[in-house]
Amino acid sequence: MKKILLILIILLCVGNLSFSQDGDIPNDPSNTQEDVRFSDSIKTLRILHWNDVHARNMPYKVSKKDEETGEKTYYYLGGISNLLGYINMLKDDKTLLFDGGDSYQGSPISTITRGFSQIEVLNMLEPDAFVIGNHEFDYGQYALDSALMMAEFNYLSANVFFNPRNETFGKPFIIEDVNGIKVGVIGITALELETLVLPKNISEITMLNADSVIAVGISELKTQECDLIMLLTHVGFDNDKLFAEKFYSDVDIIVGGHSHIPLYKPFIQNGVIICQAGSYTRWLGKLDLDVDIQKDTVLSYSGELIETVMDSSIYDKAAQEKVESMLASIQGELSKVIGKLETDWTHSYSKESNLGQWEADAIREKVKTDITFMNAGGLRKNLPKGDITVGDIWEINPFGNTIVTFNVSGKTLWEMMKNNLRNTVLEIEESGYSDLIIVSGIEIEYDSRKVLEEADDFILSIKVGGTEIEDDNIYSISTNNYVGAQFKKYFGDVSEEIEIHNTNIIDRDLIIEAVKKQKVINSVVEKRIMDISEKQ
């Protein structure tokens, strides 16, 4: 399939048919065309898409600040009832529905049911295709395989091979025929799945090369004479752009997920239309296309994100009742108030946060280690000041990780922090994001400029308990079992063999106990990892 990147004015014997240009300028509102005169070969298609629901099944409150007054307005949106209401309002018989993965994990109902709740939710939403995300494996490969037996929708994953079945975990691709347009859809799961999931959860899985399976899929879809070829991915925006660079001659559209980025207008890379709808059911993506099925070409497009603001005339009452009934059996315990916040708890993936530091301190206090390391990506929710409920802690810490401990020498601790800080600085420099290590019991000073200059002496000081570390001293460390299992990802190669011991203490149980003990919490961010270049 050959894609036309610039649509020229074509002179026909019966008159002029004018097409507007679709340039390579990303997120340009002018990339919406409305002046195409339709012939029999020109068909319309609407794609509605969402991604990274993370079990945010109930509507929730957000705020918007007035730019002039600075005052905040609070309103409700999202949840399955609002998302489905907007889907029903916007879809017709010329519409395809796509979910970009990670419906699992993020609220207690997903954890308690081991994901079965989210398959029920997907059955309500009725996507034409759902791509399996990394969090779908959080309860293990067999739990996912069992839950998907309930699925009444197509689930895709061309690059995840399930060894016991000798086949890919989901269908590699599907073909949908809508309004006379034959659409081929290839599904791609997170490329780095092996470092995103506990190894035991994917022990029977082999990751296939994504480029290879896409090439094979394209070949098959072309053989089946598809008018459009699209990728439904859970790989993140940066990888979507790389796919567009490699496969632009055949792929027309990429609907993505994983990086939680709201692309308010489609992003154009090498003529490929890339869409992503943020996360947590806050937005529904809408992409309208004019397609020439004789030339297998997208002639024009118009895309936007629609905020799923609660509206009694739109939301789906039956879906809300279904979600509420699912929650009823667990709601009593989860609604119990166990403490009070005097300051907002906030988290961040790329900088120190008061929520992360408070939890790291609570873990270190409980297991009595010198140091605690936690990954910022393990915290999934901010919490405004006010009452703290059991359910809040479940949503902040949804993974059910256990606390592990190990001992290292001062020399190895230095190596760990050197590897970690170098990787963190380079990742943030390259992509603006890194799964930061949150610390307790340790203070570090370093110079990020030296990292970027590729110097080796960028760490100035490491103190444990207020004292500079010594090479031969032994330091006890606690973290969660995910970080322990992915030690090399966070701390690189070290000269010492690490022996990890599992306490079998579940992190959220420990945090619930700590909140109950402290009762009233007023936490502020401390500078525990100091980049001296920020001072200058």
N, C-alpha and C positions, 0 to 999 in steps of 0.2 A: 504494500500500500504506500503510495507516494503522497506526502503531505505538501500542500501548497502553502508556502510561508508568506508570500505577498500575492494577493489576489488582484490581478490586473483587470482593466476595463476590456471586456470582450465585445467585439462588434459582431452582431448577428444580422442575418439577412432580413429579419423581421423587425429589427430595431435595436436599440442599445439596452443591454442589461448591465447595470452597474453594481459592482461589489466594492465594499469599503475595505481598506487595508487593515490587516491584523498584524501589527508590528511586534517586535520583541521587547517592548517596553513593559516591565513588570508592574502590575497593580495600577495601570493607567486606566481611569474611568472611560477614556475615549475609546478603549478597546471593546466597545459595545456597538454592534451594528444592527440597524433596524431598517435598512433600505433595500434588502434583498427581495426581488420579485420572484415569486415561487413558480417553478415549473414542476412537471410530474416527477422529476428526479430529485427535487429538493424537499427534504423532510425535516420536521422539527422533533427534537428530543429534549426532555427535561431530566436532569439528574438531581436527586435530593440525597444529601449525604451528611453523616455525622461520624464521630470517632471518640475514643477514649471516654466512654460513659463512666467507667470505674464505679459501677453500682450506685451512682447518684440517682437513685430511683424516685426520690421524693423532691418536690419543689423546694427551693432554698432561697434565702434572702441575700441580696447583693446591694451595694450602694453606688451611687453616681454623684460626683462632686460638681456643683455648679461653678464654672470657670470664673464667673464674675463675683459671686458672693462667697464662694468657698464652702457653702452649706451642702451637706450630704442628703440625698434623697434615697430612701430605702424601698426596695420592691422585690417581689418574688418572681422567680422564673425557673425554667428547667424542670427536671424530673420527667418521668416517662409520660405522664398525662399531658403535660404541655408540649413535649417533643412530638408525641403522636398526634396531638391536636393540630399542630402546624403542618405535619406531614399530610394528614387527611385534608386539610384546607388547600394544600398546594399541589397534590398529586392528581393525575388523571390517567387515561389509558395510554398516554405517550410518555410515561414517567418510569424511570428506574430508581430503585432505592439501594443505597450502599452504606455499610458500616465499616469504618476503618480500624476496628479491633480494640482490644482492651475494654471489653464490657465488664470483665471481672475486677474484683478487688478495689476496695475503697470505702465500703460501709459494712457493718456487722452482718447484714443479711447474706452477703456474698460469702463471707468467711464461714458462717454457721452452716449454710447449705452447701458449702464447697463448690459454689458456682452454679448450682442447679437453678437458683433464683434468676440468674441472668439469662439462662437459656429460655426460661419462661418469658422473661421480658422481651427477648429477641423474637420469640414466637408472636408476641403482641405487635411488635413493630413491623414484622414481615419484610425484612430486607430481601432484595433479590440476591444479594451476596454479602457475606460477612467474612472479613479476613481475620484469621486467628492472630492475636497479639501475644506479646511475651507474658502478660499477666494471666492469660488463660491457663498457663502452666503452673501457677502458684500453688495449686493443690495437687500437683502431680499429673503425669501424662495419662495414667489410667483413670483418674477422677475426671479429667477432661474428656477422654474417650467415652466414658460412661455417660456423662452429661450430654454430650453431643448426639447420643442415640435418641434424645428427645427432640432434636432440632427439626423444625418444619421449614427450614431455609437452607440455602446453599452456603456452605462454609468452605473457605479456600485457604490453601497454603501449599504452593508449588515447591518451596525450598525446605520444608521440614519433613523428613522421611521417618516413618514410624516402623522400626525394624520388625516388631512382632507381626505386623500385618503385611510387611513387604510392600508398602505403598506410602504415598505422601499422606500426611495427617489430615489434610483437607483436599478437596479437588484441586488440581493444578490450575484449571481454568473452567469457565462456563461460556456459553453463547446464549445471548438473549436477543429475541427478535421483537422489536417494539416499533410500531408505526412504519413498518417496512424497512427499518434499519437493523441490520445484523451487527450486534455489538459483542465482541469477544473480550472477556475480562480475565486477567491473570492475577492471582493472589500471591503476595510476597510477605512473609512474616519477618520480624526483627532480625537483621543480619547477625547481630551480636547476641543471639539468644543464649548461647552457652555461658556468657558472663552476666546476663540479666536475671537468670533463674538459678535456684539451688541445683547443683549438679545431680542430686538424687532424683529431682523432679523430671529430668529429661535423660535419664540413664539409658533408655532404649531408643533414643532419637539420634539420627545423623543429619547434620545440616548440609544441604546441597548448595552448590555455587549458584547464587541468585542470577548472575548474568547468563549462565548456561541454561537455567530452566526458563528464563524469560525468552531467550533466543529460540528454544525448542517450542515454547508456547506460541510465539509469534509465527513460526513456520506452520504450525498446525492450524492456527486461526486463519492464516492466509489461504491455506489449502481449503478451508471451509468457507472461503469467500466472504469473510467479515468486512463490513463497510467501515467499522471503527474498531480500533484495538485500544484498550485501556488497561492500566495497572491499578489494582486496588491494593494498597500497601500499608504495612505498619512498620515503617523503617525510618521515619523522620524526614523533615523537609530537606535537609542537606543531601541525604541519599536519594530522595526523589529527584532533585536537580541533577545528580550524577546519572541517574537512569535516563533522564531526558537528554542529557548530552550523548549518551551511548546509543539510544534507541529511537532518536527523533525521526528517523526516516520511516518508522513503522508505527510507533506509539503516538496516539492522538491526545490522550488524557491520562493524568495520574490523579487519583483520589487517595489521599494519604491520611496518616495518623501517626501516633507515637510521640511526636515532639510538642503536642498540645498548642500548636500555633494557630491562631485565628487569621486566616488569609481573607481579609474582607473583600478583596477582589482577586480573581485568579492570577496566579503568577505565570508568566510565559517564559519558558526556557527552551531555546532552539525550536520555537514554534509549538512546543508541547504545553498544553493547558494543565497547570498544577493547582489542586484545590486541597484545603484542609480546614476543618471547622472547629478549631480550638479544643475544648474538652468539657466534660461534666454536664452535657446536654444543654449548655448555655446557648449554643448556636445551632441552627440547621442551615447547611449549605445548599444553595440553589444554583444550578448551572443550566442555562438554556442554550441550545445549540441548533444551528441550521446546518444540515448535512446534505451534501450532494452524493447520492448513493451510486451514481454512475461513475464518478471520479473518486469515490471513497475519500471524501475530503470534508473537513469542517470548514464551512464558508464563513460562519460568524458565530460569536458566542456572547453571552452576557451572564455574569456571575456575581453573587453577593452572599453574605451571611445574614441570616435573620435571627435576631435575638428572641428566644422563646419566652417572652414576657407573659406572665399569667394573665389570662383573659377568659372570663366565664363563658364567652361565646365561642371560644376556640378549644379550650382544653378538653381532653377526653375523659369523661366522667367514669366510664367503665374501667379504663386503665387505672385511674386513681383508686377506685375501689379495690381492684385486684392487688395493687401494690400495698395498700393499707392492710388488706387481709393477710398478705405475706408477712407483714411486719408485726401483726397483732400478737403473735405467739411469743415474740422476744422483747416487745416494747417495754414491759413492766420493769425488768431489771435494768435495761439500758437507760431509762429515764431518771434513775435515781441520782440525786445531787450528792456529790462527794466532796466538793470543795468550791472555792471562790477565787476568781482571778481579779486582781486589782489593776492589772495592765494587760493589754492585748497580748496573746501569744502569736507570734508570727514565725514562719520558717522560710528559708531560702536555700536553693540548691547551690548557690555560688558564693555565699558569704555567711559569716557567723550570725546566729539568731538566738534570741532569748529562749524560744521553745526548745531548740536543739541543745543549748547549753544546760537548761534546767533538767532535761531528760538524761543527758550524759552524767550530770552531777548525781542524779538519783540512782543511776545504775552503779556508778563507782562507789557510792555510799552503801548500797545494798550488798555488793559482792566483795567489797573491801580490797580493791586493787589500787595500785598507784595511779594508773591512767585508764581512761575510757576513751575509745574511738567509736564514733557512730557515723554512718553515712547519711548525709542530709536528705538524699532521695527516699529514705525510709519513712520520713515524716510527710503526711499527705494532706494536712488540713491546718489552716489558721484557726484560732479561736478568739473571739472578741471577749473583752472583760465581762465578768458576770459569773453566773453559775457554771460549774464544771460537772457534767454528767458522766456516767459510765460509758454511754454511747459516744460521747465526745472523744474519749480516750481510744475507743475502738476505731473511730474514724481517723484519728491522728496516727495510730499505730495498727494498721489493718492486717499486717502480714503474719502475725503470730510467730515472729522469730523468737528464738531462744538466745539466752546470753551465754557466751563462751568466754573462756579465759586462756591465757598463755603467758609464758615468761620469756623475756629476751634480755640480752646484755645491752649495756649502754652503746656499745659499738654498733650492734644491729639496730637499735632504736634510731640511731643517727642515720643509718642507711635507709631505713623505712621512711623517715620524714624527708630525707633528701629526694628519694624517688617520688614520694607523694606530692611534694610541693612543686617539683619540676613538672610533673604531669599536669597538675592543676593549673599552673600558670600557662602552660602551652595550650591546654584545652580551652581555657577562657580566652586567650589571645586569638585562637583560631575560630572558635564557634560562639564565644560569649557565655558558655555554659560548662560546668563541671560538677560532678557529684562530690561535693566538698566533704572532707572528713571533719566532723565536729569533735572537739576535744574537751576533756576534763582532767585536771590534775597535771597538765603540762602547759608550758608557755614557750613559744618559739618566736625568734626574730630572724627575718631573712630579707633578701633584696631581690625583688622580682626582675629588676632591670638586668641583673647579672645572669638570671636564668635565660632571659631573651637574648643576651649577648653570648650565651653558651659557655659562660664561666662555670667553674666547678665549686667555687667557694662562696656560694650565695647564702648559706646558713651562717648566721652570726652567733646564735645562742639557742640552746635547748635546756630548759629547766624543768625539773620534776619536783613538786613540793617546794618550789622556790629556790632549789639548789641546782647548779649546773650538773648535768649528767656526767658520769665517768664511764669509760669504756668497759671496765671489768665489773661494774655494779650490775645486779640483776633487778629488772623492773617487771612488775606484774601488770598485765593489760587485760581489760575486758572489752568486748564488742558484741555484735550480734552474729548469729551463725551464718548469715548471708555474707557479711564482710569477711568472716573467718574462712568461708568456702572460696571466696574470691580474693584471697590474700594478695596474690600477684597483681590483680587488677588495681588494687589500691596502694600497695606498698612495693611492688616490683620484686626483683630478685634480690635476696639477701644471702649473706654468707653462712648464716646459722639455720639449722633445721628447726622448724617451728612445730611444736607439739600442742595441739589445741584440745581443750577439755570442755565438754558441754555441761553447763549447770542444770539444763532442762528447765530453767526459769523462763517463762514466756514474758517477753518485754512488756506487753500492755498490762499483764497482771502486776508486774513490778511497779509500773507507773501509776496504776490505780491505787495500789497500796501507798505509794509515796504521796499522792495527792491527799488521800484520806489522813495521812499522818501530819502533813503540813497545814491542811485546811484552808488557809488564806495564803495566796501566792502573789508576790509582787516581784517579778523577775525582769532584769535589765540585761542588755547585751554587754559582755566584757570583751576586751581585745586580748584574746588568748593567742592568736596567730598574727603577729605584727609584721606587716610589710613596710620596711623603713622607707622605701621609695615613695610611699604615699604621704610621708611627712614633708617631702621636699618639693 
